Amino acid sequence: MDFSGRLRHALNPAPAITDGNRLSLLNNGAAYFPVLLNAITSAQQSIRLETYLYADDDIGKAVTTALCDAARRGLDVRLVVDGFGARNIDTVHLPRLLDAGVHVRIFRPEQHLWRHLLARKRTRLRRMHRKMVLIDGRTAFLGGINIIDDATGNSADTRMDFALQIEGPVLQQIGHAIDRQWLTLSRRPFFHQAGKPAPTLLDPSIAGHVSCGLLLRDNLLHRRSIEQAYIEAIECARTQVTLAMAYFIPSRNILNALLGAAKRGVRIDLLLQGRIEYRLQHYASQSLYHRLLDAGVHIHEYLPGLMHAKVGVIDNTWATLGSANLDPFSLLVAREANLIVRDAHFCQHLASRLTQEITMNCHEITVSSWARKSGLHRAVRIISARIIFRLLSLTRYADNY
């Protein structure tokens, strides 16, 4: 391997896969939040929680109450939120949390993203998009679900998002990642913290038989780790690739990997957002449909409600689930956390769940139906894609798109 290859490997290390873990798949907030709140209420030593959104709704209030009660019981409770995603936390939650003794860190407390975008200050666009929780160093939660009621802005009863409850040796990686971010934020003068925060005590005992590893994306040592993991897995696919993405504007390399796999005869199923949440992203994503459909890729739009899943399954032997979409935000600027799973039973279970959603709640986009779209619709897609590319160019992030 030449120097450039070694440098790329150093900046995008492969996840360390550990054996002996146990995973439980939690579908949507209805399954996730009761388990999470019970874990917080039952905690005896420490709680670590990272989230992008922290809403002022019933879920946010319930989590705040549980964290405050834990802190008053004498537990070491640490909360990290993003300064943009949780920009309203100081109006309701923050006073309660601080008064109860919860330690809070805010990642880049900045609201004016458009100002920095137009000023080409791309470093200020970096956000903390991870969703991880660690309870007593024994149980972790990781996925795509924020601290927000997933019924917010989503009138349909049917929704789609996932989280994992995790036990086992992989907690060593999760705990290290959480402590590392906490230490980094605690060094900032804004917090006036003296001394080094105590590391989290972990119990990475054997808990099951699942092999998995933590995969991070940041702007230093893991710049394209998640992107590279997807590319390598897709390029090795033999029979089936299923991706469920809330926001799908993949990099050129991921798109080429998907088109190459389809050309090899691999069945590609994309489960994408059917309802419009953000118009620019929605139509920019649809601008790729013609290339994908022409290559034989199957596109399924999720229609009953908003779909925020961020998962992939390949050949029923490899899966990933976490906070990262395949879009410029997740791949280029945000701090993300995914779990890579190499376990046939879990992968088959997740694939079956996605297949059920495709069958029951999706509409397949075909070549013929897409060709019947109006000229106005095509123009909107083209314009949206060009705007997205222009915005990337302003921040000098367009080299991979």
C-alpha positions in Angstrom: 0.0 0.0 0.0 1.4 3.4 -1.0 1.5 6.5 1.2 -1.8 7.9 -0.1 -3.5 4.5 0.5 -2.1 4.3 4.1 -3.3 7.9 4.7 -6.8 7.1 3.5 -6.9 4.0 5.7 -5.7 6.0 8.7 -8.4 8.7 8.1 -11.2 6.1 7.5 -10.4 3.2 9.8 -12.6 0.1 9.5 -14.8 -0.7 12.5 -13.4 -3.2 15.0 -15.9 -6.1 14.9 -16.4 -7.7 18.4 -18.2 -11.0 19.2 -20.5 -11.8 22.1 -23.0 -9.0 21.8 -26.8 -8.9 22.2 -29.0 -6.7 20.1 -32.7 -5.9 20.3 -34.4 -4.1 17.4 -36.8 -1.4 18.5 -39.3 -0.2 15.9 -40.3 3.5 16.2 -40.7 5.7 19.3 -43.6 3.6 20.5 -41.2 0.7 21.2 -38.1 2.8 22.0 -39.2 5.4 24.5 -40.8 3.1 27.1 -37.6 1.0 27.2 -35.4 4.0 27.3 -37.3 5.7 30.1 -37.4 2.5 32.1 -33.6 2.2 31.7 -33.1 5.7 32.9 -35.4 5.2 35.8 -33.7 2.0 36.8 -30.1 3.4 36.4 -27.9 3.1 39.5 -24.6 4.8 38.6 -24.4 6.8 35.3 -26.3 8.0 32.3 -24.8 9.3 29.1 -27.2 10.7 26.4 -26.4 12.3 23.0 -29.1 13.5 20.7 -29.5 16.0 17.8 -33.1 17.0 18.5 -34.5 17.6 22.0 -38.1 18.7 21.6 -40.4 20.5 23.9 -43.1 17.9 23.6 -44.4 15.1 25.8 -41.4 12.9 25.1 -38.9 15.7 25.8 -40.6 16.5 29.0 -40.7 12.8 30.1 -36.9 12.4 29.4 -36.1 15.6 31.2 -38.1 14.5 34.2 -36.3 11.1 34.2 -32.9 12.6 33.9 -33.5 15.2 36.6 -34.8 12.4 39.0 -31.7 10.4 38.2 -29.4 13.3 39.0 -31.2 14.0 42.2 -30.6 10.3 43.2 -26.9 11.0 42.9 -26.2 9.5 39.5 -23.6 11.0 37.1 -25.9 12.2 34.3 -24.3 13.8 31.2 -26.3 15.1 28.2 -24.9 16.3 24.9 -27.2 18.1 22.4 -26.6 19.8 19.1 -26.7 23.6 19.2 -28.9 23.8 16.1 -31.0 20.7 16.4 -31.8 21.4 20.0 -31.6 25.2 19.7 -34.7 25.7 21.9 -33.5 23.6 24.8 -32.7 26.6 27.0 -36.3 27.8 27.0 -37.8 24.9 29.0 -35.5 22.0 29.6 -32.0 23.4 30.3 -33.0 25.3 33.5 -34.6 22.2 34.9 -31.7 20.0 34.0 -29.0 22.2 35.4 -31.0 22.9 38.6 -31.2 19.1 39.2 -27.5 18.6 38.7 -27.5 17.2 35.1 -24.2 18.1 33.3 -25.0 19.5 29.8 -22.8 20.2 26.9 -24.0 21.9 23.7 -22.2 21.1 20.4 -21.6 24.3 18.5 -24.3 26.6 20.0 -25.0 28.4 16.7 -28.3 29.0 15.0 -27.4 31.0 11.9 -26.3 28.2 9.6 -27.4 30.0 6.4 -25.1 33.0 7.3 -22.1 30.7 7.5 -23.1 28.8 4.4 -23.2 32.0 2.3 -20.0 33.1 4.0 -18.4 29.8 3.0 -17.6 29.0 6.6 -18.1 25.3 6.3 -16.7 24.5 9.7 -19.7 26.1 11.3 -22.0 23.7 9.3 -20.7 20.7 11.3 -23.3 19.3 13.6 -23.7 16.5 16.1 -26.2 14.2 14.6 -25.5 11.1 16.8 -28.2 9.4 18.9 -26.6 7.3 21.6 -27.4 6.5 25.2 -25.3 4.5 27.7 -26.8 3.4 31.0 -24.5 2.3 33.9 -21.9 1.2 31.3 -24.0 -1.9 30.8 -26.7 -1.1 28.3 -26.6 1.2 25.3 -29.1 2.5 22.8 -28.1 3.6 19.3 -30.1 4.5 16.2 -31.9 7.2 14.3 -34.5 8.3 16.9 -34.1 11.7 18.5 -35.7 12.9 21.8 -38.9 13.9 20.1 -42.3 12.3 19.7 -42.3 10.8 16.2 -46.0 11.8 15.9 -44.8 15.4 15.8 -45.6 16.7 12.3 -46.7 13.2 11.4 -50.4 12.7 11.5 -50.3 9.1 10.2 -50.4 6.2 12.6 -47.8 4.3 10.5 -44.2 5.5 11.0 -40.8 4.1 10.4 -37.6 4.5 12.4 -35.3 2.2 14.3 -33.1 2.0 17.4 -31.0 -0.8 18.9 -30.7 -1.8 22.5 -27.2 -3.2 22.9 -25.2 -5.2 25.5 -21.8 -6.8 25.3 -18.2 -6.1 24.4 -19.1 -3.4 21.8 -20.0 -1.2 24.7 -16.2 -0.6 25.1 -16.3 1.2 21.7 -19.5 3.1 22.5 -18.3 4.2 25.9 -15.0 5.4 24.5 -16.7 7.4 21.7 -19.1 9.1 24.2 -16.3 9.9 26.7 -14.1 11.3 23.9 -16.8 13.7 22.7 -17.6 14.8 26.3 -13.9 15.4 27.0 -13.6 17.4 23.8 -16.5 19.6 24.6 -15.4 20.0 28.3 -12.1 21.5 27.1 -13.9 24.5 25.6 -13.5 27.7 27.6 -17.2 28.3 27.3 -17.8 25.7 30.0 -15.0 26.8 32.4 -14.3 23.3 33.4 -11.2 22.4 35.4 -9.7 18.9 35.3 -10.4 15.9 33.2 -13.9 14.4 33.4 -14.0 10.9 34.9 -14.2 8.1 32.3 -17.4 6.0 32.3 -17.1 2.7 34.0 -18.0 -0.1 31.5 -19.2 -3.6 31.8 -18.4 -5.2 28.3 -19.2 -8.7 29.4 -20.3 -11.4 26.9 -24.0 -11.0 26.5 -24.9 -12.9 23.3 -23.6 -14.1 20.0 -23.9 -11.2 17.7 -20.8 -9.7 16.0 -20.9 -6.0 15.6 -18.8 -2.8 15.7 -19.2 0.9 16.1 -18.7 3.1 13.0 -18.3 6.8 13.5 -18.1 9.8 11.1 -16.3 13.0 12.2 -14.1 15.6 10.6 -10.7 14.2 11.8 -10.1 10.5 12.0 -13.3 9.2 10.5 -14.1 11.6 7.7 -15.4 9.1 5.2 -15.6 5.9 7.3 -19.4 5.4 6.9 -19.3 6.2 3.2 -16.4 3.8 2.7 -18.2 1.0 4.7 -21.2 1.3 2.5 -19.1 1.3 -0.7 -17.1 -1.8 0.3 -20.3 -3.7 1.4 -22.2 -2.8 -1.8 -19.2 -3.7 -4.0 -19.0 -7.1 -2.3 -22.8 -7.7 -2.7 -23.8 -10.9 -4.5 -27.6 -11.1 -4.4 -29.4 -8.3 -2.5 -28.9 -4.7 -1.3 -31.8 -3.1 0.6 -31.4 0.5 1.8 -34.0 2.5 3.8 -33.1 6.2 3.8 -35.1 9.2 5.0 -32.8 11.5 2.9 -31.1 10.0 -0.1 -28.6 12.1 -2.1 -25.6 9.7 -2.2 -22.1 10.6 -3.1 -20.8 9.9 -6.6 -18.9 6.9 -5.2 -21.9 5.3 -3.5 -24.1 5.9 -6.5 -21.5 4.3 -8.8 -21.3 1.3 -6.4 -25.1 0.9 -6.5 -25.2 1.1 -10.3 -22.3 -1.3 -10.6 -24.0 -3.8 -8.3 -27.2 -3.6 -10.3 -25.2 -4.2 -13.5 -23.7 -7.4 -11.9 -27.2 -8.7 -11.4 -27.6 -7.8 -7.7 -31.2 -6.8 -6.8 -31.2 -3.3 -5.3 -34.2 -2.1 -3.3 -34.3 1.5 -2.2 -37.0 2.4 0.4 -37.2 6.2 0.3 -39.3 9.0 1.7 -42.6 9.4 -0.3 -44.1 12.3 1.6 -42.5 15.7 1.2 -40.8 16.9 4.4 -38.1 19.2 2.9 -38.9 20.1 -0.7 -35.4 20.9 -1.9 -34.0 17.6 -0.6 -37.0 15.6 -1.8 -36.9 16.8 -5.4 -33.1 16.7 -5.5 -33.2 13.0 -4.5 -35.8 12.3 -7.2 -33.5 13.8 -9.8 -31.5 10.5 -9.5 -34.5 8.3 -10.1 -34.1 8.0 -13.9 -30.5 6.8 -13.7 -31.4 4.3 -11.0 -34.5 3.0 -12.7 -32.7 2.6 -16.0 -30.1 0.5 -14.2 -32.8 -1.8 -12.9 -32.8 -0.5 -9.3 -36.2 -0.9 -7.5 -37.4 2.3 -5.9 -40.2 2.2 -3.3 -41.6 5.4 -1.8 -43.0 5.2 1.8 -46.4 6.9 1.8 -48.3 6.4 5.1 -46.2 8.9 7.1 -42.8 10.4 7.5 -40.0 7.8 7.2 -36.8 8.5 9.2 -35.1 5.1 9.0 -31.3 5.0 8.2 -30.5 1.3 7.7 -29.0 -1.0 5.1 -28.9 -4.8 4.7 -26.7 -6.6 2.2 -27.0 -10.3 1.3 -28.6 -11.0 4.7 -25.1 -11.2 6.3 -24.2 -7.5 6.7 -26.3 -4.7 8.1 -25.9 -1.2 9.4 -28.2 0.9 11.5 -27.7 4.4 13.0 -28.0 8.1 12.6 -26.4 8.5 9.1 -28.4 9.1 6.0 -26.8 8.8 2.6 -26.8 12.5 1.9 -24.3 15.4 2.0 -25.2 16.4 5.6 -24.4 13.0 7.0 -21.6 12.1 4.7 -19.7 15.4 4.8 -20.4 17.6 7.8 -22.2 15.8 10.7 -20.9 13.7 13.5 -22.7 10.3 13.1 -22.8 6.9 14.7 -23.8 3.6 13.1 -23.5 0.1 14.2 -22.2 -2.5 11.7 -23.7 -5.9 12.3 -22.4 -9.2 10.9 -24.9 -11.7 12.1 -27.2 -13.7 9.8 -30.1 -14.0 12.2 -30.2 -10.3 12.9 -29.7 -9.3 9.3 -32.5 -11.6 8.2 -34.8 -10.2 10.8 -34.1 -6.6 9.8 -34.4 -7.5 6.1 -37.8 -9.1 6.8 -38.9 -6.0 8.5 -37.9 -3.8 5.6 -39.6 -6.2 3.1 -42.8 -6.0 5.2 -42.7 -2.2 5.0 -42.1 -2.3 1.2 -45.0 -4.7 0.7 -47.5 -3.1 3.0 -46.7 0.7 3.0 -44.8 1.6 -0.1 -45.6 2.4 -3.8 -43.0 1.2 -6.3 -41.8 3.7 -8.8 -41.5 2.1 -12.3 -39.7 3.3 -15.4 -43.1 3.7 -17.2 -44.8 5.6 -14.4 -41.7 7.9 -13.9 -41.7 8.7 -17.6 -45.2 10.0 -17.4 -44.2 12.7 -14.9 -44.9 16.2 -16.3 -42.3 18.5 -17.7 -42.8 20.8 -14.8 -42.0 18.1 -12.3 -38.8 17.3 -14.2 -37.8 20.9 -14.2 -38.3 21.1 -10.4 -36.1 18.1 -9.9 -33.4 19.5 -12.1 -33.5 22.9 -10.4 -33.5 21.4 -6.9 -30.4 19.2 -7.8 -28.6 22.2 -9.2 -29.3 24.3 -6.1 -28.1 21.5 -3.8 -24.9 21.2 -5.9 -24.4 25.0 -5.8 -24.8 25.1 -2.0 -22.2 22.3 -1.8 -19.9 24.3 -4.1 -20.2 27.4 -1.9 -18.9 25.3 1.0 -16.3 23.6 -1.1 -17.9 20.2 -0.4 -18.9 19.4 -4.0 -15.8 17.4 -4.9 -17.5 14.0 -4.3 -20.9 14.9 -5.9 
